[in-house]
Amino acid sequence: MSNRIQSIANAPQLGALLQGTRKSRKLTQAQLGARMGLSQKRVSELERAPGSLSVDQLLDICNQLGLHARAAAKLVQLLSG
């Protein structure tokens, strides 16, 4: 796992990060959704419009994808304005 830090400035960048990380982990949307208790369609929606993520969903998806907690905390700040 990389320790690379990636800056996120807006929701589309967050969606791209989530999608890219999921793909790099070789997970389908359906597989990630199953881990989170979400449908494949909902995972797709979250990747396309991550502004609709709840804080709980954001933390869960970051955990499932192995994203560092510090990054998750920064993302929460971004989403909450």
Protein Blocks (a to p, Z undefined) as FASTA:
>chain_A
ZZbdcddfbfklmmmmmmmmmmmnopafklmmmmnopafklmmmmmmmmmlpcfklmmmm
mmmnopafklmmmmmmmmnZZ
